[in-house]
Structure formats: C-alpha cells, structure tokens
Amino acid sequence: MNQASDITYLLQEISAGNPDKMDDLFPLVYDELKVLAHHRLNREFSGNTLATTGLVHEAYLKLVRKPENVDWQSRSHFYAVASRAMRQVLVNRAYARKAQKRGSEYDHIVADDSIAMTEERAGELIALHEALKTLRKSEPRVADVVDLRYFGGFTVSECADILKVSESTVNRDWRLARLWLYSWISEEL
C-alpha cells in the first residue's frame, strides 16, 4: 500500500469508530500538515517560521479530541478540516492577544509564545474571522472556499474536489467571497 492509501484507510478506520488509529495517522500526515501550517503562518504572520511545529501540534490536538465525530470523506477532507483547525488556533491566539492587551485575567491562556502576533494583526485576524462567520450563515460553501483557498492554500482544482463542485463554481465563489469580504471589512474597520 502507498502512503495515500494508508492515510485513506486510517481515516476510514477512525470514521468507523477506531479513534486509536489517530496515533498511526500522525506520522503519515505530519509533513503535509507542516506545509499547511507554513502556508497559513506566511499568509498571516510573514517571517514567523518558528511557529510551524507549534501550530501543527495544537491543530492536531484539536483534531484528535473527538475524531470519531467526523465522517472523514477523503484525504483532502482531512486536510481541509486540519486547515480550519489551524485557523481556529490562530483566532484563539488573536483573542488571547487582545485580552492580554486589555489586561485580562485570562492572558495566561496563551501557553506557547511561538505563535506571536502584533495587536494590529490580532485585530485583523479577528475581523476576518467575524466576517467569515457572518458569510457562513448565508453562503456556507463560499466561506468554505475562503477557508480552503486563503487559509489552506488549496488550488481551485483541489477545492473543487474537496467541495464536490466544478472549478468554475469555485472560481465564482472565490470572486464573490473576495467582494463580500472586502465590503464587510471596509464597513467594520
């Protein structure tokens, strides 16, 4: 069996109720998760290469908490969910950074300073997160395209495969998302 087949097999086993297989999965997906994390961090925090490993580990911990609750459809689906988990880790960091700036008693929540961000970047990331939450209420697939393209670094073809739509639909959704997000963020900031 090749590595892609091994990953697919393990995801099927996890979906079938064998969460212990997550331990076998990690070494097989680690390199690709690092690529995703590196892409995400370069997009969000250019120049911060030290945080890649920390982001991978935190996101993977989110994935292994209740792996049996996800119906893993494919390797691409796994990486899409992992990309969302990475975004959530960064958003949580942004909220913690904002709380720390205000002198909140909860500023000790940030356990790993390797994913550091400025106050301005924290605010931008939170604004984008809030915009995506609003977009997801009316256009969930369009929000998925943003997650995959912007945050995950997936190509149009890969997005189409993950979302089970045509490439032209992904392109149309991507254009709509950029216009909608620009309008929303312009009004909010």
C-alpha positions as CSV (number, residue, x, y, z in Angstrom):
1,M,0.0,0.0,0.0
2,N,1.2,3.5,-0.7
3,Q,1.1,6.4,1.8
4,A,-2.1,7.9,0.2
5,S,-3.9,4.6,0.5
6,D,-2.6,4.2,4.1
7,I,-4.0,7.6,5.0
8,T,-7.3,6.9,3.4
9,Y,-7.5,3.5,5.2
10,L,-6.7,5.1,8.6
11,L,-9.3,7.8,8.1
12,Q,-11.9,5.2,7.2
13,E,-11.0,3.2,10.4
14,I,-11.3,6.4,12.5
15,S,-14.7,7.2,11.0
16,A,-15.8,3.6,11.7
17,G,-15.1,4.1,15.4
18,N,-11.4,3.4,15.9
19,P,-10.1,6.7,17.3
20,D,-6.8,5.0,18.4
21,K,-5.8,5.0,14.7
22,M,-5.2,8.8,15.0
23,D,-1.8,7.8,16.6
24,D,-0.9,5.9,13.4
25,L,-2.1,8.7,11.2
26,F,0.0,11.5,12.6
27,P,3.4,10.4,11.2
28,L,1.8,9.9,7.8
29,V,0.2,13.4,7.6
30,Y,2.8,15.4,9.6
31,D,4.8,16.7,6.7
32,E,1.7,17.9,4.8
33,L,0.4,19.5,7.9
34,K,3.7,21.4,8.3
35,V,3.3,22.7,4.7
36,L,-0.3,23.8,5.5
37,A,0.9,25.5,8.8
38,H,3.8,27.1,7.0
39,H,1.5,28.5,4.3
40,R,-1.0,29.7,6.9
41,L,1.6,31.4,9.0
42,N,3.3,33.0,6.0
43,R,-0.1,34.4,5.0
44,E,-0.9,35.6,8.4
45,F,2.4,36.4,10.0
46,S,5.2,36.7,7.5
47,G,8.6,36.0,8.7
48,N,7.5,33.7,11.6
49,T,8.9,30.3,10.8
50,L,9.4,29.1,14.3
51,A,5.7,28.6,15.0
52,T,5.0,26.0,12.3
53,T,5.6,23.0,14.5
54,G,3.6,24.5,17.4
55,L,0.7,25.3,15.1
56,V,0.7,21.7,13.7
57,H,0.7,20.2,17.1
58,E,-2.1,22.4,18.5
59,A,-4.3,21.9,15.5
60,Y,-3.7,18.1,15.6
61,L,-4.7,18.1,19.2
62,K,-8.0,19.7,18.2
63,L,-8.5,17.0,15.6
64,V,-7.8,14.1,18.0
65,R,-10.2,15.3,20.8
66,K,-13.2,13.6,19.1
67,P,-12.0,12.1,15.9
68,E,-14.9,9.7,15.7
69,N,-17.4,12.6,15.4
70,V,-16.1,13.4,11.9
71,D,-17.0,11.4,8.9
72,W,-13.7,11.6,7.1
73,Q,-14.6,11.5,3.5
74,S,-11.1,11.6,2.0
75,R,-7.5,12.8,2.5
76,S,-8.5,16.1,1.0
77,H,-11.3,16.4,3.5
78,F,-8.9,15.7,6.4
79,Y,-6.5,18.4,5.2
80,A,-9.4,20.9,4.8
81,V,-10.5,20.2,8.4
82,A,-6.9,20.4,9.6
83,S,-6.6,23.8,7.9
84,R,-9.7,25.0,9.7
85,A,-8.3,23.8,13.0
86,M,-5.2,25.8,12.3
87,R,-7.2,28.9,11.6
88,Q,-9.1,28.4,14.9
89,V,-5.8,28.0,16.8
90,L,-4.7,31.3,15.3
91,V,-8.0,33.0,16.0
92,N,-7.9,31.8,19.6
93,R,-4.4,33.3,19.9
94,A,-5.7,36.6,18.5
95,Y,-8.5,36.7,21.1
96,A,-6.0,35.9,23.8
97,R,-3.6,38.6,22.5
98,K,-6.5,41.2,22.6
99,A,-7.4,40.1,26.1
100,Q,-3.8,40.4,27.2
101,K,-3.6,43.9,25.7
102,R,-6.7,44.8,27.9
103,G,-5.0,43.3,31.0
104,S,-7.5,40.5,31.2
105,E,-7.1,37.9,34.0
106,Y,-7.1,35.3,31.2
107,D,-3.9,36.4,29.5
108,H,-2.2,33.3,30.8
109,I,-4.2,31.2,28.3
110,V,-1.5,31.5,25.6
111,A,0.7,28.6,26.5
112,D,3.1,28.8,23.6
113,D,4.5,32.2,22.6
114,S,6.0,30.8,19.4
115,I,2.9,31.9,17.6
116,A,3.2,35.6,18.4
117,M,1.3,38.4,16.7
118,T,1.0,42.1,16.9
119,E,-2.0,43.8,18.3
120,E,-2.8,45.0,14.7
121,R,-2.6,41.5,13.2
122,A,-4.7,40.1,16.0
123,G,-7.4,42.7,15.3
124,E,-7.2,41.9,11.5
125,L,-7.5,38.2,12.1
126,I,-10.4,38.6,14.5
127,A,-12.2,40.9,11.9
128,L,-11.6,38.3,9.2
129,H,-12.9,35.5,11.4
130,E,-16.0,37.5,12.3
131,A,-16.6,38.3,8.6
132,L,-16.3,34.6,7.7
133,K,-18.8,33.7,10.5
134,T,-21.3,36.1,9.0
135,L,-20.6,34.9,5.5
136,R,-21.0,31.3,6.5
137,K,-24.6,32.0,7.8
138,S,-25.8,33.0,4.3
139,E,-23.2,31.3,2.0
140,P,-21.6,28.3,3.7
141,R,-19.9,27.0,0.5
142,V,-18.5,30.4,-0.3
143,A,-17.0,30.6,3.2
144,D,-15.6,27.1,2.7
145,V,-13.9,28.3,-0.5
146,V,-12.2,31.1,1.5
147,D,-11.1,28.6,4.2
148,L,-9.6,26.3,1.6
149,R,-8.1,28.9,-0.8
150,Y,-6.9,31.6,1.5
151,F,-6.1,29.8,4.7
152,G,-5.4,26.3,3.4
153,G,-3.5,27.2,0.2
154,F,-5.5,24.8,-1.9
155,T,-5.7,25.2,-5.6
156,V,-9.0,25.8,-7.4
157,S,-8.9,22.2,-8.6
158,E,-8.3,20.8,-5.1
159,C,-11.1,23.0,-3.7
160,A,-13.5,21.6,-6.4
161,D,-12.5,18.1,-5.5
162,I,-13.0,18.7,-1.7
163,L,-16.3,20.5,-2.1
164,K,-17.5,18.2,-4.9
165,V,-18.3,21.1,-7.3
166,S,-16.9,22.3,-10.6
167,E,-13.8,24.5,-10.9
168,S,-16.0,27.3,-12.4
169,T,-18.2,27.2,-9.3
170,V,-15.1,27.5,-7.1
171,N,-13.9,30.5,-9.2
172,R,-17.3,32.1,-9.0
173,D,-17.5,31.6,-5.2
174,W,-13.9,32.9,-4.8
175,R,-14.8,36.1,-6.7
176,L,-18.0,36.5,-4.6
177,A,-16.1,35.9,-1.4
178,R,-13.5,38.5,-2.1
179,L,-16.0,41.1,-3.0
180,W,-18.2,40.3,0.0
181,L,-15.3,40.2,2.5
182,Y,-13.8,43.5,1.1
183,S,-17.2,45.2,1.5
184,W,-17.8,43.8,5.0
185,I,-14.4,44.5,6.4
186,S,-14.4,48.0,4.9
187,E,-17.6,48.8,6.8
188,E,-16.3,47.3,10.0
189,L,-12.9,48.9,10.1
